[in-house]
Amino acid sequence: MLTVGLTGGIGAGKSEVSRLLVEHGAVLIDADRIAREVVAPGTPGLAAVADAFGPDILAADGSLDRPRLGSIVFADPEKLAVLNSIVHPLVRDRSRELESAVPEDAVVVHDVPLLTENGLAPLYDVVIVVDASPETQLDRLVRLRGMTEEDARARMAAQATREQRREIADIVIDNDVPLDALRKRVAEVWDDLARRARQGSAGAE
């Protein structure tokens, strides 16, 4: 098995790269999706979050009121740390559970937005960074996601710098390119990953 950490700044196009890798045969483990699952209604994770932040962070239907919680934690680093201390271990354990169920020769791609920020690079055999210029990121966030320019710049500034992400990369995928060029680059990367996975499984025999 080859474990791959996939990351990139907001608006860099990481989701498109992960989709293309899945088309080639990768097994995707999406940290954001798991983070939502572990605080779904009725879960111990949601109960722990409500204990830490009070019942006001629950919506009328008992689900997590994400905008309300976000307004609390993103304004206070200490409260954000508390939230992360609850959610991150649950995400890590669920990710390991999913990983343990895949074939031994699989290429497992962990889509982790904050891989750089949380110092997680050593956990993976290969780290892929999807890279785009700040101008491209800003354009995508405003034009495609409907953010205001101010909000988009704030979200970008809250993340690791482009240089910090590239420093931890084993492979960089440039996404300042048309989709056809991105497809070609991802196909090249996939061939490399598949070769590494074959070598790894052969060495384990």
Salt bridges, closest charged atoms under 4 A:
GLU16 OE2 - ARG19 NH2 2.43
GLU23 OE2 - ARG19 NH1 2.68
GLU23 OE1 - ARG183 NH1 3.65
GLU97 OE2 - ARG94 NH1 3.16
GLU99 OE1 - HIS110 NE2 2.63
ASP111 OD1 - LYS14 NZ 2.60
ASP131 OD2 - ARG162 NH2 2.89
ASP131 OD2 - ARG166 NH1 2.81
ASP139 OD2 - ARG143 NH2 2.78
GLU149 OE2 - ARG153 NH2 2.96
GLU188 OE1 - ARG185 NH1 3.76
ASP192 OD1 - ARG195 NH2 2.45
ASP192 OD2 - ARG196 NH2 3.19
